[in-house]
Amino acid sequence: MKLHATTIVGLIHNGQAALAGDGQVTFDETVMKTKAVKIRKLYDGKILAGFAGTVADAMTLYDLLDKKIDEHSGNLPRAAVELAKEWRTDRSLQRLEAVIAVTDKEHIFLISGNGEVIEPDDGLISIGSGGSYALAAARALMYANPKLTADKIVTKALEIAADICIYTNKNIKVESLK
C-alpha cells in the first residue's frame, strides 16, 4: 500500500506568515482519516511547522527540529541547516520518510532527509500529494490580489488543491504568525 498523507502550503506575505494543511490520510485509494492535524506551533508559538510523509517519522523530526530551534535560540535558518545535516548523516534518521515545511515571520524552508534546505525566492512553499496544485493556486492568489492576508491565501489554495487532488480534503488547519 502507498501512503498519501497530506498537502501543506505556506507563505510569508505582507508581514504575516501562515501554514495550512489538509486533514486527509489515504492508503492507496482508501481514505483512512479525514481530520488529521499536520501543522504545529514550535518555540513558544513563534515558528510553524508542517509535515508530509510517515506520521511517526514526522513526529521524530518535529522533536528534533524543536531541539535544534532551542539549541540555536530560535534562529530558524541555523536550526534548519543543523537538522538537515543531522538527518542526512545519522544512520537511524536516514530511514525517516517525511518532509518538513517550516516558517517564522522572516524565513520559510523545506527541509528533507537528503540534506536539502530550500528557502524559496517568493516566500511560498508546498509539500505533499497536492503540493503542486496548492503552490500554483497560492502563487496565483498572491499575485492577483496582493492585499489578501497570508492565512486567506493558504486556505483558498488548499481548497483549490482539494478540488483537484484526490489525496487532499477540505478539513483545513491554518496557523499564522502576525
N, C-alpha and C positions, 0 to 999 in steps of 0.2 A: 504494500500500500504506500502511496505517496501522500505526504502531508502537505497541505496547502493551508498556511496558518494565518495569513494576515495581509493587511495593507496599512502602511504607515506613511503619512505625509507631514512634512513640517516646513516652516519657513520663519525667517526674520523679516519683518516688513513694518515700516512706519513706527519704529521704536518698540515693537512688540514681537515676541517670539511665540509660536504656537506649534503644537504637535498633536496630531489626531490619529487614531487607529480604529479600525472596524472591530467587530466582535466575533467574527466567524472563524471557526476552526473546522477544517474539512479533511476527511480521509478519503482519498480517491474521489468518488462522486457523492459521498455521503456527508451531510452536514452533521457534525458531532456536537457542536456548541455554537450558540449564537450570541452570547453576551460575555465573551472573554474580554478581559481588560489587559491591554498590552502597552499601556502608557503609564509611566510613573514619574513622580517628582523625586529629585535627589537633592542633597546638600541644602537642607532646610528650605526646600521649595524654590531654589534659585536655578536649578537645572532640570530639564525634562529629558526623558529617555523613552524610547520605544523599540521593540524588537520584532524581527521576523525570523522564524525558524522554530527549532525544537524548544519547547517551553522550559524544560529542566535545564537545558544549556543556556537559555537566555537568563534564567534566574541566577545561574552561576556567574554569568557575565555582568549582570546588574550588581551583584555583590562585589565583584572585583572592580568594576568601574567606580562604585561608591567608595571603595577603599582608596583607589587611586586619586579620586577627587579630594578626599580628606587629606591624603598624604601631600597633595600639592595645593592645599589651602584654597580650593575652589577654582584653580587655574585649569579651565576645561581643555584648552589646547594641549597643555603638558600632560594632563591626565589621559587624554585620548591617545596620544602617542605612546605613553608608557603602557597603557592597556594593550594596544596593538602589538607592541614589542613583546610583552609577556605572553600574549595569546599565541603569537607566532612561534616563540621559542620554547615554551613549556610543553613538554610531551603530553601531559594529561589534558591541557587546554586545546591542543591542536585538533582534537577529535570533536570539539564542540561545533554544532551546526546551527549557527544563528548569525544574524547581522544586527547591529545596533545603530539607530539614529539618535543623536543626542544634540541638545542645544541649550545655550544660555541666551542672554539678551544680545550678545555680540557675535557668537560663533555657532555654527551648525556643522555637524560632522556625520559622515557614515563611517563606521568602524567595522572591519571584517577580520576574520581569522587568518587571512593570508597576509596580514600586515598593512592593509590599506587603511589610511585615514584620509578621507576625502572631504574637503571643505568647498562646496560649490560656489562658483562666482556670483550667482544671483541670490544666494541665501535660501535656496529652495532645495529640498531633498525628499526622496521617497524610497521605500523598500517594500518588498513583499510581492505577492501574487499580482495585485492590481496596481503596483507602484508606478508603472509607466503611464497608466491611464490617469492616476491621481496627479502625477507630476505634470502631465500635459494640461490637465484641467486647471491646476493651481497656477501654472505659468500664464495661461490664457486669462484667468480671472484677475491675477495680479496686474497684468499689463493693460487689460481692458478697463479696469476700474481701480486705479491706484489708491483710491480713498477707502476701499474695503479694509476692514481690520483683518489681522492675521488669522484670528480664530474663525471668522466667517469664511475666509478663503479656504482654509484646510477642511472645514466642514463641508462646504459645497463641492470641493474637489473629491472628497471621499464619496459623497452622494453620487456624483457623476461616475466615478470608478465602479461603484456598486451596480450601476445600471448597465455596465459593460462586462465586468469581470464576475464570473460565476463563483469565484472564491472570496468575494468581498460582499459584506452586507451593510445595511444602513443603521446598525446599532453602533453608533459612533461615540467614542470618548474623546473629548478635547481637553487639553490642558494648555494654559497660556501663561506667559510672563509679561507683565506690563511695567 
